[in-house]
């Protein structure tokens, strides 16, 4: 029996097959970025939030707030869903960036939400979807994304490297998502600037914050190892400069403190924010 992730990817293949056939080069993506105009630096916003010195009650951690209506495991999370209202509330509450779900069949998202949200907020946007084809990267730019998600579990090493290079050369940020040690090793080979540890196992949908702790420790081990051996300068972004994002399963201030303590510089939160009647109050509870 196929797991949830395999089912989603099979559906995504059918959707991608409907896109106009064309080869995408970095130049095409750069042209699309220029045509779109205004550029928002996703990575810089995250770094800025982690560097700021907040008050006594704030945590120097960046929040990527997710505009999310539903999920395969939970069904509809936010019944009175209004992506524009939610995005404006997130920005007002102090989110550094937004994650916008664009998968229609399983998450009830839409590419159009990117365009609608970009028109009303000033902060950078991540296209959250299952990217398996470079044409989806072009789509992300055309609809208003400043960053894309690449899920290591659904890509070959060749695809991962190709999509990452194309996106970065075009000027997009790339959140490279991993779930276990093997995926982390594969991710580090492409020298990413952003690694997301998803605490939700996408095959079983079980959530465990210890995943971030385990993989953050692994990254720290790698950093120490490289420092000892004076690793070659061909590595663009050594583990010490990679910004770690903890994703899924973050519901309380204690959860945020737990992932921050082990090395996460940012958190990606959707469910616990959209389920809350008062988004501002929930953001203040999580990060101050």
C-alpha positions in Angstrom: 0.0 0.0 0.0 1.4 3.4 -1.0 2.1 5.9 1.9 0.7 9.4 1.9 3.8 10.9 0.4 3.8 8.5 -2.5 0.1 9.1 -3.2 0.7 12.9 -3.2 3.7 12.6 -5.6 1.7 10.4 -8.0 -1.0 13.1 -8.1 1.7 15.7 -8.6 3.1 13.8 -11.6 -0.3 13.9 -13.2 -0.6 17.7 -12.6 2.9 18.4 -13.9 2.1 16.4 -17.1 -0.6 19.0 -17.8 2.0 21.9 -17.8 3.2 23.3 -21.2 6.2 21.3 -22.3 9.4 23.4 -22.2 13.0 23.2 -21.0 13.7 25.6 -18.2 17.2 27.2 -17.9 18.4 29.5 -15.2 18.1 32.4 -17.6 14.4 31.8 -18.1 13.9 31.9 -14.3 16.0 35.1 -14.0 14.0 36.7 -16.8 10.8 35.8 -14.9 12.2 37.3 -11.7 13.0 40.6 -13.6 9.6 40.7 -15.2 7.9 40.3 -11.9 9.9 43.1 -10.4 10.2 43.6 -6.6 12.5 41.1 -4.9 12.2 40.1 -1.3 15.1 38.4 0.5 13.7 35.4 2.3 17.0 34.3 3.9 18.0 37.9 5.0 14.6 38.3 6.8 15.2 35.1 8.7 18.8 36.0 9.6 17.7 39.5 10.7 15.0 38.1 13.1 17.5 35.7 14.7 20.0 38.5 15.2 17.6 41.0 16.8 17.8 41.6 20.5 14.2 41.5 21.7 12.9 42.3 25.1 12.9 40.1 28.2 10.0 38.0 26.9 11.0 37.6 23.2 13.0 34.7 21.7 15.5 35.6 19.0 14.0 33.1 16.6 12.4 33.7 13.2 8.8 32.7 12.5 7.7 31.4 9.1 4.0 31.5 9.5 2.0 29.1 7.3 -1.2 30.0 5.4 -2.9 26.6 5.7 -6.5 25.5 5.3 -6.2 21.7 5.5 -3.9 18.7 5.6 -4.2 15.0 4.7 -3.8 14.0 8.3 -6.1 16.6 9.9 -8.6 17.4 7.2 -9.9 21.0 7.3 -7.9 22.9 10.0 -9.3 26.3 9.4 -13.0 26.3 8.4 -13.4 30.1 8.0 -10.3 30.3 5.8 -9.4 33.6 4.3 -5.8 33.6 3.1 -5.5 37.4 2.7 -6.8 38.1 6.2 -4.6 35.4 7.8 -1.5 36.7 5.9 -2.1 40.3 7.1 -2.6 39.1 10.7 0.6 37.1 10.5 2.6 40.1 9.2 1.1 42.5 11.8 1.9 39.9 14.6 5.6 39.9 13.6 6.1 36.9 11.3 9.4 37.2 9.4 8.2 35.3 6.3 5.1 33.4 5.2 4.7 29.9 3.8 1.8 29.5 1.4 0.5 26.1 0.6 -0.3 25.8 -3.1 -1.2 22.1 -3.3 -4.9 21.9 -4.2 -5.9 18.2 -3.9 -4.4 17.4 -0.4 -4.0 20.7 1.3 -6.8 22.8 -0.4 -4.2 25.4 -1.3 -3.9 27.4 -4.5 -1.2 29.2 -6.5 -3.6 32.1 -6.6 -3.1 32.6 -2.9 0.5 33.5 -3.5 -0.6 36.4 -5.8 -3.4 37.5 -3.5 -1.1 37.5 -0.5 1.9 39.2 -2.2 -0.4 42.2 -3.0 -1.2 42.9 0.6 2.0 42.1 2.6 5.6 43.2 2.4 7.3 40.1 3.8 8.8 37.3 1.7 6.8 34.3 0.6 7.6 30.6 0.3 5.8 28.4 -2.1 5.0 25.3 -0.1 4.4 22.4 -2.5 5.8 19.1 -3.7 8.2 20.2 -6.4 9.3 17.5 -8.8 9.8 19.5 -12.0 11.6 22.7 -12.9 8.5 24.1 -14.5 7.0 24.3 -11.0 9.9 26.7 -10.0 9.0 29.0 -12.9 5.4 28.8 -11.7 6.5 29.8 -8.2 8.2 32.9 -9.5 5.3 33.9 -11.8 2.8 33.6 -9.0 4.8 35.6 -6.5 7.1 33.3 -4.4 10.5 34.4 -3.1 11.5 30.9 -2.0 10.6 27.3 -2.7 10.6 24.1 -0.8 12.6 21.1 -2.0 11.7 17.8 -0.2 14.7 15.5 -0.3 12.5 12.4 0.2 10.8 12.9 -3.2 13.8 13.8 -5.3 16.9 12.0 -6.7 20.3 13.5 -5.9 20.5 14.8 -9.5 17.1 16.5 -9.3 17.9 18.0 -5.9 21.1 19.5 -7.1 19.6 20.7 -10.4 16.5 22.3 -8.9 18.5 23.9 -6.1 21.1 25.4 -8.5 18.4 26.7 -10.9 16.5 28.3 -8.1 19.5 29.9 -6.3 20.9 31.2 -9.6 17.5 32.8 -10.3 17.6 34.6 -7.0 15.1 32.4 -5.0 15.8 31.1 -1.5 15.5 27.3 -1.2 14.3 25.5 2.0 15.7 22.0 1.7 13.6 19.7 3.8 14.8 16.5 5.5 13.3 14.0 7.8 16.2 11.7 8.8 19.9 11.3 8.9 20.2 9.8 5.4 18.3 12.7 3.9 20.4 15.2 5.9 23.6 13.7 4.4 22.1 14.0 0.9 21.1 17.6 1.6 24.4 18.7 2.9 26.1 17.6 -0.3 24.5 20.5 -2.2 25.7 23.0 0.3 22.3 24.6 1.1 21.8 27.8 3.0 18.5 26.7 4.5 17.7 23.2 5.9 14.2 22.5 7.2 13.8 19.5 9.6 10.3 18.3 9.3 9.3 16.7 12.6 6.4 15.0 10.9 7.3 11.8 9.1 5.6 12.3 5.8 5.1 8.6 5.3 3.3 7.9 8.6 2.4 11.5 9.6 3.7 10.8 13.2 5.2 14.0 14.7 8.3 14.0 17.1 10.3 17.1 18.0 13.3 14.8 18.8 13.8 14.7 15.1 15.1 18.3 15.1 17.2 17.6 18.1 18.8 14.5 16.5 19.5 16.1 13.2 20.7 19.4 14.7 23.2 17.4 16.7 24.3 15.6 13.5 24.9 19.0 11.8 26.9 20.2 14.8 29.1 17.0 14.7 29.7 17.6 11.0 30.6 21.3 11.7 33.2 20.2 14.3 34.6 17.5 12.1 35.1 20.0 9.2 36.7 22.5 11.6 39.2 19.9 12.7 40.1 18.8 9.1 40.0 22.3 7.6 37.6 21.1 4.9 38.1 22.4 1.3 36.8 25.9 0.5 34.8 24.4 -2.4 32.0 23.9 0.2 29.9 27.0 -0.3 27.9 26.9 2.9 29.5 24.7 5.6 27.2 23.4 8.3 28.2 26.3 10.6 26.5 28.8 8.2 23.4 26.8 7.4 20.2 28.2 8.9 18.2 25.5 10.5 14.4 25.6 10.4 12.2 23.4 12.7 9.0 22.4 11.0 5.8 20.7 12.3 4.7 19.8 15.8 5.4 23.3 17.3 2.4 24.2 19.5 3.7 25.9 22.7 6.4 28.2 23.9 8.1 25.2 25.5 8.3 23.6 22.0 9.9 26.7 20.6 12.4 26.9 23.4 13.2 23.2 22.9 14.1 23.5 19.2 15.9 26.8 19.7 18.1 25.3 22.4 19.3 22.5 20.0 20.2 25.0 17.2 17.1 26.0 15.2 17.2 29.6 14.1 13.7 29.6 12.7 10.4 27.7 13.1 7.7 27.0 10.5 4.3 26.9 12.1 0.8 26.7 10.5 -1.7 24.5 12.3 -1.3 25.9 15.8 -1.6 29.4 14.4 -4.6 29.0 12.1 -6.5 27.0 14.7 -6.2 29.8 17.2 -8.9 32.5 17.1 -6.4 35.2 17.9 -3.3 34.9 15.7 -1.5 37.8 17.3 -1.9 36.3 20.8 -0.6 32.9 19.6 2.5 34.5 17.9 3.3 36.4 21.1 3.0 33.2 23.1 5.4 31.4 20.8 8.1 34.0 20.1 7.1 37.1 22.1 
